[in-house]
Amino acid sequence: MGEEKGITTDVLIIGCGIAGASAALEAAKNGLRVILVTKNSSLEESNTYYAQGGIVSLGHNDYPELLKKDIIESGDGINNPEAVEILASEGKKVVDEILIKELNIPFSRSTPDSLDYAQEAGHSRRRILHIKDTTGKTIEERFITALKKFSNVKLLTDHTAVDLLTVPHHSKNPVSFYKEPQCIGAYVLDNQTKKVKVIFAPYTILATGGCGAIYLYTSNPRGAIGDGYAMAYRAGARIVNMEYIQFHPTSLFHRDADGFLISETVRGEGARLKTRKEQTFMENYNEKKELAPRDEVTRAIYEEMTNSNSRYVYLDLVSYAKCDIKKRFPNIYKTCLKYGIDITKESIPVVPAAHYCCGGIMVDEWGRSSLKNLYSVGEASCTGVHGANRLASTSLLEGLIWGKRASKYISSHFDPAMPYKPSDIHEWYYPEKEEEVDPALINQDWISIRSTMWYYAGIIRTQKRLERAKADLDYLRHRIEKFYKEARMDANVVGLKHGIQVALLITYAALGNPVSCGAHYIKDYERGQATIF
């Protein structure tokens, strides 16, 4: 069978950040054939690659129960207790075994014999392992290097997942409709040839990351549009908690800086937030000041910007630093300097940005979704660890743990049998007359989606704003669906279809939850306060 008609593998993994890479490594070590797909031309490109702060472990005078307490407090108490227990109890062991011993990650040290632990907002101890401010980049590069050593791992770059392949939905055989629905692979677009391949796999793992890039301002790379959420939703998997979108308080405000993140550890090392008149303000909002949970810091900045009609506030590290700035934050120093800002001499202009989705594809302790043989790990999933708001630096650890757990479970329960014959599955349908893709239409539709989400379904929401978002996005969806059906297959068109679906998932979830909780903040302007428990 030719590639366009079908490729077979044991495990199909879509996404190659820490979660997808962890899953691929575990499956490969257990002898399974793996195809790892990424829509980017570079294997390393992912949210993980840009993660500056670090990964949670356990620091000095620290223990799992204290970490659990911090996670649940940040998550506003709606976390899944079983998932929190797994992360807190298994985290340090997995970090030690995989990252330190197996991949030899060179985490920063305070002395030659002692690891250096950073502190971030919401943590009651210094427990964040880091590599200065390029933690994710190093971890991602080490994972990719390790995966390239396995002959049973095939790495497909420049391939965009279009839709999950499910039985009975994609079967030509009417008898299959009596079988339990299950995922048997995916339709994947070769970005270069513009042809859609059918990849068959008895087990599929979605590790597609989050959806920050459907907002106007984001710390995520522009490819983070929630592809996995959209595909899983269309396939019938359960999607939960999509209203809980965490906004990072501090991304660099500069016309040429595309969402560059100023890590939370900058505040952990003493930096203070100030108005443009150089007045600190976090003490007016929370007793923890700059180390309050992210959603509270974000809303405080948003309120200060609104009250002063400013487009940004300042983050002052130079006046309060507890460290050697250039040595501790070399990448932030270098990047800010490129834009004419010397953080050893002046404050950093910052603005909040969409950062992390606490919801996603509902999964259990092994990464299993509600759709048979479909797994999800990392930010694409919702284990319940984060509740209504993620505790800083737990996301890399969650991806690492559940990536390993998902493939461990698949390996121990592996069954190659699938309820289909390749000839029973529909090949991809191409329209008879394929319209050429007009970039102007795609760009304008994205502007509409991102602006709508930022202003109507963003940091502070109201019933009226959300209703306006729903109406505008529903109208836009019909136009995009028509465009998608008629246009030539193209990664940008596929991304637009995914993006509008995710925007609507967030908006409908927010409308369906009238109670402010964590990162979902509903404000009643008639009373001038948020709706609370």
C-alpha positions in Angstrom: 0.0 0.0 0.0 1.4 3.4 -1.0 2.1 6.1 1.6 -0.9 8.2 0.6 -3.2 5.2 1.1 -1.8 4.0 4.4 1.1 3.7 6.7 1.0 1.4 9.8 2.7 1.7 13.1 2.2 0.5 16.7 1.9 3.9 18.3 1.1 7.2 16.6 2.2 10.2 18.6 1.1 13.7 17.4 3.3 16.4 19.0 6.9 16.3 20.1 7.2 18.5 23.2 8.2 17.0 26.5 5.0 15.0 26.7 5.1 13.5 23.2 8.9 12.9 23.4 8.5 11.2 26.8 5.8 9.0 25.4 7.9 8.1 22.4 11.0 7.3 24.4 9.1 5.0 26.7 7.4 3.2 23.8 10.6 2.9 21.9 12.4 1.4 24.9 9.7 -1.2 25.1 10.2 -2.3 21.5 7.1 -0.7 19.9 7.2 0.9 16.5 6.6 4.6 16.8 5.7 7.4 14.4 6.1 10.9 15.9 4.5 13.6 13.9 5.0 17.4 14.1 3.6 20.1 11.9 6.8 22.1 12.2 9.8 21.8 10.0 12.0 21.5 13.1 11.6 18.6 15.6 12.5 20.9 18.5 9.8 23.5 17.9 7.2 23.2 20.6 5.9 25.0 23.7 8.5 23.0 25.7 11.3 24.6 23.7 10.4 28.0 25.0 9.8 27.1 28.6 12.2 29.3 30.6 11.4 28.8 34.3 12.0 25.2 35.0 10.5 21.9 36.2 9.2 21.0 39.6 11.1 18.6 41.8 11.4 18.6 45.6 13.9 21.1 47.2 15.5 21.3 50.6 13.1 20.8 53.6 10.4 19.9 51.1 8.0 17.0 50.8 5.1 15.7 48.5 2.3 16.8 50.9 3.5 20.4 50.8 3.7 20.3 47.0 0.2 18.9 46.9 -1.1 21.7 49.1 0.5 24.3 46.9 -1.0 22.7 43.7 -4.5 22.5 45.1 -4.4 26.1 46.6 -3.3 27.5 43.2 -6.0 25.3 41.5 -8.7 26.9 43.6 -9.5 23.5 45.1 -11.1 21.9 42.1 -8.0 19.7 41.2 -8.3 16.0 40.7 -6.8 14.6 44.0 -5.7 11.3 42.4 -3.8 13.2 39.7 -2.2 15.6 42.1 -1.1 12.6 44.2 0.6 11.0 41.2 2.5 14.2 40.3 3.6 15.0 43.8 4.6 11.4 44.7 6.2 10.3 41.4 7.6 13.6 40.2 11.1 13.7 41.8 11.8 10.0 41.0 10.9 10.5 37.3 12.9 13.7 37.0 15.9 12.0 38.6 15.6 8.8 36.5 14.8 10.3 33.1 16.1 13.8 33.0 19.1 13.6 35.3 20.4 10.1 34.9 19.2 9.0 31.4 19.3 12.3 29.5 22.0 13.9 31.6 20.3 17.3 31.7 22.8 19.8 33.1 20.5 21.6 35.7 22.0 24.7 37.3 23.9 24.2 40.6 24.4 26.4 43.5 27.6 24.4 44.3 29.4 21.6 42.4 27.6 19.1 44.6 24.2 20.8 45.0 21.4 21.5 42.5 20.1 25.1 42.5 16.3 25.4 43.2 14.4 28.4 42.2 11.1 29.7 43.7 8.1 30.8 41.7 4.6 32.2 42.5 2.4 29.9 44.5 5.3 27.7 45.8 6.0 27.6 49.5 9.5 26.2 48.9 12.4 26.7 46.4 11.9 23.5 44.4 12.2 24.5 40.7 15.1 22.8 38.8 16.3 25.0 35.9 19.1 25.6 33.4 19.4 29.3 34.0 16.4 30.6 31.8 16.6 28.1 28.9 15.3 25.0 30.7 12.8 23.8 28.1 15.2 24.3 25.2 17.8 22.0 26.7 15.3 19.3 27.8 13.7 19.3 24.3 17.1 19.0 22.5 18.2 16.1 24.7 15.0 14.2 24.1 15.2 14.6 20.3 18.8 13.5 20.4 17.8 10.4 22.4 14.9 9.5 20.1 17.1 9.7 17.0 19.1 6.7 18.3 16.1 4.3 18.0 15.6 2.5 14.7 11.9 1.8 15.7 11.1 5.6 15.9 10.1 7.4 12.7 10.1 11.2 13.0 7.9 13.0 10.6 8.4 16.8 10.4 6.3 19.2 8.3 3.2 17.0 8.7 0.0 18.5 10.0 -2.6 16.3 11.7 -6.0 17.0 10.0 -8.4 14.6 11.8 -8.4 11.5 14.0 -9.2 8.3 12.2 -12.1 6.6 14.0 -14.3 3.5 13.6 -17.1 3.5 12.7 -17.1 7.1 11.5 -14.5 6.6 8.7 -15.4 3.1 7.8 -17.1 2.1 4.6 -18.5 -1.1 6.2 -22.0 -0.5 7.7 -21.4 -3.5 10.1 -18.7 -1.5 11.9 -21.4 0.8 13.3 -22.3 -1.9 15.8 -18.8 -1.8 17.2 -17.5 0.4 20.1 -16.2 3.7 18.7 -12.4 3.8 18.8 -9.4 5.7 17.4 -7.3 3.8 14.8 -4.9 6.6 13.7 -5.1 9.9 11.9 -5.3 11.7 8.6 -2.1 13.6 8.3 -1.2 16.3 5.7 2.2 16.3 4.1 2.8 20.1 4.2 5.2 19.9 1.2 3.2 17.7 -1.2 -0.2 18.9 0.0 -1.4 15.2 0.1 -3.1 13.6 3.0 -1.7 10.4 4.4 -3.6 7.8 6.3 -1.6 6.6 9.3 -3.1 3.5 11.0 -2.2 2.7 14.6 -3.9 0.6 17.3 -2.9 3.4 19.7 -2.8 7.1 19.2 -1.4 9.7 21.6 -2.3 13.4 21.3 0.5 15.6 22.6 -0.3 18.7 20.6 0.2 21.2 23.3 -2.0 24.2 24.2 -3.9 27.0 22.5 -2.4 30.3 23.6 -2.0 31.5 20.0 -5.8 31.9 19.5 -5.4 35.0 21.6 -4.1 38.4 20.4 -1.3 38.4 23.0 0.4 35.1 24.0 3.7 33.7 25.3 3.2 30.6 23.1 4.6 30.1 19.7 2.2 30.9 16.9 1.6 27.2 16.2 0.0 26.6 19.6 -3.7 26.7 18.4 -5.1 23.7 20.2 -5.1 21.2 17.2 -5.6 18.3 19.6 -8.6 19.8 21.3 -10.3 20.3 18.0 -9.6 16.9 16.6 -10.6 15.0 19.8 -13.8 17.0 20.1 -14.8 16.2 16.5 -14.0 12.5 17.2 -16.3 12.5 20.2 -13.8 12.5 23.1 -14.7 14.3 26.3 -13.3 17.8 26.6 -13.4 19.6 30.0 -12.4 22.8 31.9 -11.7 24.8 28.7 -12.8 28.0 30.4 -9.7 27.9 32.6 -7.2 29.8 30.5 -4.2 30.9 32.4 -2.6 34.2 31.4 1.0 34.8 32.2 1.4 38.1 33.9 4.6 39.2 32.2 5.5 39.0 28.6 7.8 41.7 27.1 5.9 44.7 25.7 7.6 45.8 22.5 6.3 46.2 19.0 8.9 43.8 17.6 8.8 41.2 20.3 6.3 38.5 19.5 5.2 37.3 23.0 8.6 36.9 24.5 8.1 35.6 28.1 9.6 37.2 31.1 9.8 34.1 33.3 8.0 33.9 36.7 11.4 33.2 38.3 12.3 36.8 37.7 9.7 37.7 40.3 10.9 34.7 42.4 14.4 36.4 42.4 12.9 39.6 43.8 11.6 41.7 40.9 8.7 44.0 41.7 5.8 45.2 39.5 5.4 49.0 39.2 3.1 51.4 37.4 4.4 53.7 34.8 4.8 56.2 37.6 7.2 53.8 39.3 4.8 52.9 42.1 4.5 49.3 43.4 1.0 48.0 43.5 0.8 44.2 44.2 0.6 44.8 48.0 -2.9 46.3 47.2 -4.1 43.0 45.8 -2.5 40.1 47.7 -0.4 39.7 50.8 2.0 37.5 48.8 2.6 40.5 46.5 4.5 39.5 43.4 4.4 35.8 44.4 0.6 35.6 44.4 -1.0 33.0 42.1 -0.7 33.9 38.4 -4.3 34.7 37.8 -4.3 37.3 40.7 -1.1 38.9 39.5 -2.5 39.0 35.9 -5.8 40.6 36.9 -3.9 43.2 39.1 -1.8 44.2 36.1 -4.9 44.3 33.9 -6.7 46.6 36.4 -3.7 48.9 36.8 -3.4 49.2 33.0 -7.1 49.9 32.7 -7.2 52.4 35.6 -4.2 54.4 34.2 -5.1 53.9 30.5 -1.7 52.3 30.0 -0.7 49.5 27.5 1.9 48.1 29.9 3.4 48.2 33.4 7.0 47.8 34.6 8.8 44.8 36.1 11.8 46.2 38.1 14.5 43.5 38.6 17.5 45.8 38.8 16.4 47.5 42.1 15.5 44.3 43.9 17.6 41.4 42.4 18.8 38.7 44.7 21.1 37.3 42.1 23.6 38.1 39.3 21.1 39.2 36.6 23.3 38.3 33.6 24.3 35.0 35.0 20.9 33.9 36.2 18.9 35.2 33.2 21.3 35.3 30.3 18.6 34.7 27.6 16.2 37.3 29.0 19.1 39.8 29.3 20.2 39.1 25.8 16.8 39.2 24.2 15.7 42.4 26.0 19.0 44.0 25.1 18.3 43.2 21.4 15.2 45.4 21.8 17.1 48.2 23.5 16.3 47.3 27.1 19.2 46.7 29.5 17.6 44.9 32.4 20.7 45.5 34.6 20.0 49.2 34.4 16.3 49.7 33.8 12.8 48.2 34.3 11.2 45.9 31.8 7.9 46.9 30.2 5.5 44.0 30.4 1.9 43.0 29.5 -0.1 39.9 30.3 -0.4 37.1 27.7 -2.3 33.9 27.1 -0.1 31.2 28.5 -1.6 27.9 29.5 -4.9 25.9 29.1 -5.8 24.1 32.3 -8.5 22.1 30.5 -8.4 19.8 27.6 -9.0 16.2 26.6 -10.2 14.4 29.8 -7.9 11.5 30.7 -7.3 9.1 33.5 -4.2 8.3 35.5 -2.7 6.5 32.4 -3.6 9.2 29.9 -6.6 7.3 28.5 -9.4 9.4 27.0 -13.1 8.6 26.8 -12.5 7.4 23.2 -11.1 3.9 23.1 -7.4 3.7 22.3 -7.0 7.5 22.1 -4.6 8.8 24.7 -3.6 12.4 25.5 -0.7 13.8 27.5 0.7 17.2 28.4 -1.2 20.4 27.8 -3.5 18.8 25.3 -4.9 16.7 28.1 -6.8 17.4 31.3 -5.6 15.1 34.1 -7.1 17.4 36.6 -3.7 18.2 38.2 -4.1 22.0 37.6 -7.7 22.5 38.6 -8.8 26.0 37.8 -5.3 27.5 37.7 -1.8 25.9 37.1 0.9 26.1 39.7 4.1 27.4 38.1 6.5 24.9 36.5 4.2 21.9 37.1 3.4 21.5 33.4 6.7 20.2 32.2 6.6 17.6 35.0 3.0 16.6 34.2 4.0 16.1 30.5 7.0 14.0 31.5 5.1 11.8 33.9 2.0 11.2 31.8 4.0 10.7 28.6 5.8 7.9 30.4 2.7 6.5 32.0 0.7 6.4 28.8 3.3 4.4 26.9 4.0 2.2 29.8 0.3 1.3 30.0 0.2 0.7 26.2 3.3 -1.4 26.2 1.9 -3.7 29.0 -1.5 -4.0 27.4 -0.5 -4.0 23.7 -2.9 -5.6 21.3 -2.1 -5.0 17.6 -5.6 -6.1 16.5 -7.8 -3.4 15.0 -11.5 -3.6 13.9 -10.9 -2.8 10.3 -9.4 -3.8 7.0 -7.5 -1.0 5.3 -9.7 -1.3 2.3 -12.7 -0.6 4.6 -11.4 2.9 5.5 -12.2 6.0 3.5 -9.3 7.6 1.8 -9.1 11.4 2.0 -11.6 13.2 -0.1 -10.3 16.0 -2.3 -12.8 18.5 -3.9 -13.1 18.3 -7.7 -12.3 22.0 -8.0 -9.8 23.0 -5.4 -9.7 26.8 -4.8 -6.4 28.4 -4.3 -5.7 29.6 -0.8 -5.9 33.3 -0.3 -3.5 34.3 2.5 -5.4 37.6 3.1 -8.6 35.7 4.0 -6.7 33.4 6.4 -4.9 36.3 8.0 -8.1 38.4 8.5 -10.0 35.4 10.0 -7.2 34.9 12.5 -7.2 38.6 13.4 -10.9 38.3 14.0 -10.6 35.1 16.2 -7.7 36.5 18.2 -9.2 39.9 18.8 -12.5 38.4 19.8 -10.9 36.0 22.3 -8.7 38.7 23.8 -11.4 41.3 24.3 -14.5 39.2 25.0 -13.2 35.9 26.4 -9.9 36.9 28.0 -8.5 38.0 31.4 -11.7 39.5 32.7 -15.0 38.3 31.3 -18.6 39.4 31.5 -21.8 37.7 30.3 -22.3 40.3 27.6 -18.8 40.0 26.3 -19.0 36.2 26.1 -22.4 36.3 24.3 -20.9 38.7 21.8 -17.9 36.3 21.3 -20.3 33.4 20.8 -22.3 35.2 18.2 -19.2 36.5 16.3 -17.4 33.2 16.4 -20.4 31.1 15.3 -20.8 33.4 12.3 -17.1 33.1 11.5 -17.2 29.3 11.8 -19.8 28.9 9.0 -17.6 31.0 6.7 -14.4 29.0 7.6 -16.2 25.6 7.2 -17.3 26.6 3.7 -13.8 27.9 2.9 -12.2 24.6 4.3 -14.4 22.4 2.1 -13.7 24.2 -1.1 -10.0 25.2 -0.7 -6.9 23.2 -1.6 -5.5 21.3 1.3 -3.0 23.5 3.1 -1.6 23.5 6.6 -2.9 27.1 7.2 -6.4 26.2 6.2 -6.3 23.2 8.5 -5.0 25.4 11.3 -7.8 27.9 10.8 -10.4 25.1 11.1 -8.8 23.9 14.3 -8.5 27.4 15.7 -12.2 28.5 15.3 -13.3 25.2 16.9 -11.0 25.8 19.9 -12.2 29.4 20.3 -15.8 28.2 20.5 -14.9 25.4 23.0 -13.5 28.0 25.3 -16.3 30.5 24.8 -19.1 27.9 25.3 -17.3 26.6 28.4 -17.0 30.1 29.8 -20.7 30.8 29.1 -21.7 27.6 30.8 -19.9 28.4 34.0 -21.2 31.6 35.8 -19.0 31.1 38.8 -15.6 32.8 39.0 -12.9 30.3 39.9 -9.1 30.4 39.3 -8.3 31.5 35.8 -12.0 31.9 34.9 -13.0 35.3 36.1 -16.5 36.6 35.5 -17.1 40.2 36.5 -20.5 41.7 37.1 -20.1 45.4 36.2 -23.5 46.3 37.7 -22.2 45.3 41.1 -18.5 46.0 40.3 -17.2 42.7 41.5 -16.6 39.2 40.4 -19.1 36.4 40.8 -17.7 34.1 43.5 -18.5 31.0 45.4 
